[in-house]
Every structure is written in structure tokens, then in C-alpha cells.
Amino acid sequence: MGSFPPSGVALVLGNEETGVDTRVMQAAQGVVEIPTFGMKNSLNVAAAAPVVVFEVLRQWGALAAVDGASGA
């Protein structure tokens, strides 16, 4: 399994209209965007959150541990 950051992680998700406050963005160590295709240029937060959480867990190797435990 991958390593989790010892200091923790905060995921900040902005809304479709105004996004995330610039002061919060400046304080962040990194910024991630979810690529979209077609006419739509944003996802609502209910759609974006599971995409981001899945990718974080995938990169940490946490999903492999869950797959192995389920026998899948």
C-alpha cells in the first residue's frame, strides 16, 4: 500500500459558479483540475468529489488493499 501523508490532506472543492476563493488557492500546496470534454466546462461538486477521492485513494494504493480483501 502507498504511504499516506503524515500531516493529512484537505480536499477543497469549489462550486460551479465561483470556484474556490483565491486566498484558499494561494494557501494550497497543489491544485487539481478534472478534465472535461464537450460543451460542459465544469462538474458539480457531487460529481467531482467521488472522482477526486477515487484518484487520491488509487494513487495511495488504498484501492488495491480493498480489492485484495474482497477476493475480487
Salt bridges, closest charged atoms under 4 A:
GLU16 OE1 - LYS40 NZ 3.71
ASP21 OD1 - ARG23 NE 2.97
GLU55 OE2 - ARG58 NH2 2.51
